[in-house]
Amino acid sequence: MEKLSVDDIGVMMPRPFLPGETDRCRALIDLAYERIEFEFARRGLVLRDEIVSKPWLTTAVKIVVRTMVVESLLTGVNINMVSVSSTTGEQSDSATFAKTGTEGFGGVFLTERMLHVLGLLHIRPRYRGGDFVPFPESRRVNLWSG
């Protein structure tokens, strides 16, 4: 499988690379491929073997890597930031961060949607439910029997 290049990512960026971002982009591409291989390994699968048996997976991996890297480059240090406020007089700056269960600053992330694109997440209910309980109207009850 041929890895994406910095130029492949640069085409998808809505702005040109900032100084120093090309090196970071290269590192993020490697990290994204490593993360995807890790997710396959967690499920007892080898990414290279899966690509041989599923040709569509090559395109899926490229789509996911592109998304992971571009999102990380554009978000930068603002990951998990919920709100920012600034007051000019007497200079007061504040930022609020949400701990959303994602990893720390500067990394790449695999979302459930991305795992689904890779074929690693199947649609299933989020919570384990019990047996179906029908409405009382759906039960046939004979009020006249003893």
Secondary structure as GFF3:
##gff-version 3
##sequence-region A 1 146
A	DSSP	alpha_helix	6	12	.	.	.	ID=ss1
A	DSSP	alpha_helix	21	42	.	.	.	ID=ss2
A	DSSP	alpha_helix	47	53	.	.	.	ID=ss3
A	DSSP	alpha_helix	56	75	.	.	.	ID=ss4
A	DSSP	three_ten_helix	76	78	.	.	.	ID=ss5
A	DSSP	beta_strand	81	87	.	.	.	ID=ss6
A	DSSP	beta_strand	92	97	.	.	.	ID=ss7
A	DSSP	alpha_helix	112	117	.	.	.	ID=ss8
A	DSSP	three_ten_helix	136	138	.	.	.	ID=ss9
###
